[in-house]
Amino acid sequence: MLYQIISLLLEVVVGVVGGASLLRLYMQFLRIPMSVRSGNPLGRFVFALTDWIVLPLRRVLPAMGALDTASLVAAFLLQLAKFALLWLIAGAGGGLFFLPVLAVFGLLSMAISGLTVAVIVYAVLSWVPTSSVMTGVIARLVEPLLRPIRRILPLVGGIDLSPLALLLLLQVAAIVLGGWQGGVLGGG
Protein backbone atom coordinates (compact mmCIF):
# COMPACT_ATOMS: atom_id res chain seq x y z
CA MET A 1 0.00 0.00 0.00
CA LEU A 2 2.81 2.44 0.88
CA TYR A 3 4.51 1.62 -2.43
CA GLN A 4 1.31 2.44 -4.32
CA ILE A 5 0.92 5.77 -2.53
CA ILE A 6 4.53 6.76 -3.19
CA SER A 7 4.23 5.57 -6.78
CA LEU A 8 1.11 7.72 -7.29
CA LEU A 9 2.76 10.79 -5.76
CA LEU A 10 5.90 10.35 -7.87
CA GLU A 11 3.79 9.82 -10.99
CA VAL A 12 1.91 13.06 -10.38
CA VAL A 13 4.95 15.18 -9.50
CA VAL A 14 7.12 13.82 -12.32
CA GLY A 15 4.16 13.96 -14.70
CA VAL A 16 3.55 17.64 -13.99
CA VAL A 17 7.18 18.84 -13.86
CA GLY A 18 8.46 16.46 -16.54
CA GLY A 19 5.46 17.23 -18.73
CA ALA A 20 6.12 20.95 -18.27
CA SER A 21 9.75 20.34 -19.31
CA LEU A 22 8.58 18.59 -22.47
CA LEU A 23 6.06 21.37 -23.10
CA ARG A 24 8.87 23.91 -22.69
CA LEU A 25 10.91 21.97 -25.25
CA TYR A 26 7.99 21.84 -27.69
CA MET A 27 6.99 25.48 -27.24
CA GLN A 28 10.56 26.63 -27.81
CA PHE A 29 10.84 24.37 -30.85
CA LEU A 30 7.68 25.99 -32.28
CA ARG A 31 8.98 29.44 -31.22
CA ILE A 32 5.89 30.20 -29.15
CA PRO A 33 6.61 33.26 -26.98
CA MET A 34 6.68 32.31 -23.31
CA SER A 35 7.97 35.43 -21.54
CA VAL A 36 5.95 37.52 -19.13
CA ARG A 37 5.75 40.26 -21.78
CA SER A 38 4.16 37.88 -24.28
CA GLY A 39 1.05 37.56 -22.13
CA ASN A 40 1.21 33.77 -22.44
CA PRO A 41 0.04 32.37 -19.07
CA LEU A 42 0.99 28.83 -20.07
CA GLY A 43 4.56 29.95 -20.77
CA ARG A 44 4.83 31.62 -17.37
CA PHE A 45 3.49 28.46 -15.71
CA VAL A 46 5.98 26.28 -17.59
CA PHE A 47 8.90 28.55 -16.65
CA ALA A 48 7.83 28.59 -13.00
CA LEU A 49 7.69 24.79 -12.86
CA THR A 50 10.89 24.03 -14.77
CA ASP A 51 13.42 26.82 -14.30
CA TRP A 52 14.90 25.11 -11.20
CA ILE A 53 16.03 22.12 -13.26
CA VAL A 54 16.34 23.45 -16.82
CA LEU A 55 18.46 26.55 -16.16
CA PRO A 56 21.32 24.70 -14.38
CA LEU A 57 21.32 22.05 -17.13
CA ARG A 58 21.43 24.77 -19.78
CA ARG A 59 24.81 25.86 -18.41
CA VAL A 60 26.34 22.53 -19.45
CA LEU A 61 24.04 21.42 -22.28
CA PRO A 62 23.89 23.76 -25.26
CA ALA A 63 20.84 23.78 -27.49
CA MET A 64 21.08 21.79 -30.72
CA GLY A 65 19.51 24.14 -33.23
CA ALA A 66 15.86 24.61 -32.26
CA LEU A 67 16.06 21.67 -29.82
CA ASP A 68 16.36 22.73 -26.18
CA THR A 69 18.43 19.80 -24.94
CA ALA A 70 18.32 21.02 -21.33
CA SER A 71 14.52 20.69 -21.22
CA LEU A 72 14.68 17.22 -22.77
CA VAL A 73 17.39 16.03 -20.39
CA ALA A 74 15.45 17.52 -17.44
CA ALA A 75 12.37 15.48 -18.34
CA PHE A 76 14.53 12.36 -18.80
CA LEU A 77 16.29 12.86 -15.45
CA LEU A 78 12.96 13.29 -13.69
CA GLN A 79 11.71 10.02 -15.19
CA LEU A 80 14.98 8.30 -14.27
CA ALA A 81 14.77 9.57 -10.68
CA LYS A 82 11.17 8.36 -10.42
CA PHE A 83 12.03 4.85 -11.55
CA ALA A 84 15.19 4.75 -9.42
CA LEU A 85 13.22 5.72 -6.30
CA LEU A 86 10.53 3.15 -7.04
CA TRP A 87 13.22 0.53 -7.64
CA LEU A 88 14.86 1.35 -4.28
CA ILE A 89 11.55 1.33 -2.41
CA ALA A 90 10.56 -1.99 -3.97
CA GLY A 91 13.90 -3.45 -2.90
CA ALA A 92 14.31 -4.96 -6.33
CA GLY A 93 17.42 -7.00 -6.92
CA GLY A 94 19.03 -6.84 -10.34
CA GLY A 95 17.74 -4.98 -13.31
CA LEU A 96 19.28 -1.63 -12.44
CA PHE A 97 20.42 -1.32 -16.08
CA PHE A 98 16.74 -1.24 -17.13
CA LEU A 99 16.15 2.08 -15.36
CA PRO A 100 17.36 4.30 -18.25
CA VAL A 101 15.26 2.23 -20.66
CA LEU A 102 12.22 2.66 -18.42
CA ALA A 103 12.94 6.39 -18.28
CA VAL A 104 12.99 6.63 -22.09
CA PHE A 105 9.70 4.75 -22.36
CA GLY A 106 8.25 6.93 -19.58
CA LEU A 107 9.36 10.05 -21.45
CA LEU A 108 7.75 8.89 -24.70
CA SER A 109 4.56 7.91 -22.88
CA MET A 110 4.45 11.30 -21.19
CA ALA A 111 4.84 13.04 -24.57
CA ILE A 112 1.98 11.03 -26.07
CA SER A 113 -0.24 11.74 -23.05
CA GLY A 114 0.58 15.45 -23.17
CA LEU A 115 -0.23 15.67 -26.86
CA THR A 116 -3.48 13.80 -26.27
CA VAL A 117 -4.53 16.31 -23.60
CA ALA A 118 -3.56 19.23 -25.86
CA VAL A 119 -5.66 17.87 -28.74
CA ILE A 120 -8.67 17.33 -26.46
CA VAL A 121 -8.38 20.87 -25.06
CA TYR A 122 -7.99 22.21 -28.62
CA ALA A 123 -11.13 20.37 -29.77
CA VAL A 124 -13.19 21.58 -26.81
CA LEU A 125 -11.99 25.18 -27.25
CA SER A 126 -12.88 25.01 -30.95
CA TRP A 127 -16.54 24.43 -30.02
CA VAL A 128 -16.69 27.59 -27.91
CA PRO A 129 -15.78 30.87 -29.59
CA THR A 130 -13.31 32.69 -27.38
CA SER A 131 -10.54 35.23 -27.81
CA SER A 132 -8.42 33.97 -24.91
CA VAL A 133 -4.64 33.97 -25.18
CA MET A 134 -4.74 30.31 -24.12
CA THR A 135 -6.85 29.41 -27.14
CA GLY A 136 -4.17 30.83 -29.42
CA VAL A 137 -1.37 29.04 -27.57
CA ILE A 138 -3.16 25.67 -27.67
CA ALA A 139 -3.90 26.17 -31.37
CA ARG A 140 -0.22 26.90 -32.06
CA LEU A 141 0.74 23.70 -30.21
CA VAL A 142 -1.72 21.44 -32.04
CA GLU A 143 -2.05 22.96 -35.53
CA PRO A 144 1.36 21.70 -36.81
CA LEU A 145 0.25 18.14 -36.00
CA LEU A 146 -3.16 18.61 -37.63
CA ARG A 147 -1.92 20.15 -40.90
CA PRO A 148 -0.70 16.89 -42.51
CA ILE A 149 -3.90 15.11 -41.48
CA ARG A 150 -6.05 17.89 -42.95
CA ARG A 151 -4.30 17.47 -46.30
CA ILE A 152 -5.49 13.85 -46.39
CA LEU A 153 -8.80 13.97 -44.49
CA PRO A 154 -11.39 16.34 -46.02
CA LEU A 155 -14.11 18.10 -44.06
CA VAL A 156 -17.14 15.88 -43.56
CA GLY A 157 -20.34 17.89 -43.71
CA GLY A 158 -18.35 20.99 -42.77
CA ILE A 159 -16.89 19.28 -39.70
CA ASP A 160 -13.12 19.01 -39.22
CA LEU A 161 -12.37 15.44 -38.11
CA SER A 162 -8.59 15.93 -38.01
CA PRO A 163 -8.45 16.23 -34.19
CA LEU A 164 -10.30 12.93 -33.90
CA ALA A 165 -7.90 11.32 -36.38
CA LEU A 166 -4.92 12.70 -34.45
CA LEU A 167 -6.33 11.33 -31.19
CA LEU A 168 -6.71 7.95 -32.86
CA LEU A 169 -3.09 8.07 -34.10
CA LEU A 170 -1.86 9.04 -30.63
CA GLN A 171 -3.73 6.11 -29.09
CA VAL A 172 -2.21 3.75 -31.66
CA ALA A 173 1.22 5.21 -30.83
CA ALA A 174 0.59 4.55 -27.12
CA ILE A 175 -0.36 0.93 -27.84
CA VAL A 176 2.72 0.42 -30.04
CA LEU A 177 4.94 2.02 -27.38
CA GLY A 178 3.47 -0.29 -24.73
CA GLY A 179 4.16 -3.29 -26.96
CA TRP A 180 7.74 -2.19 -27.55
CA GLN A 181 8.24 -1.62 -23.84
CA GLY A 182 6.91 -5.07 -23.04
CA GLY A 183 9.14 -6.59 -25.72
CA VAL A 184 12.26 -4.78 -24.59
CA LEU A 185 11.78 -5.21 -20.85
CA GLY A 186 10.16 -8.62 -21.08
CA GLY A 187 13.12 -9.94 -23.00
CA GLY A 188 11.22 -10.93 -26.08
ZITA-V959446 format. One record per helix or strand. SS is the DSSP state (H for helix, E for strand). FROM is the first residue (numbers start at 1). LEN is the number of residues. Records with the same first field share a line. If there is no record, write none. Layout:
BEGIN
SS: FROM-LEN + FROM-LEN
END
This chain:
BEGIN
H: 2-28 + 36-3 + 41-20 + 69-22 + 96-32 + 133-20 + 162-25
E: 64-1 + 67-1 + 156-1 + 159-1
END
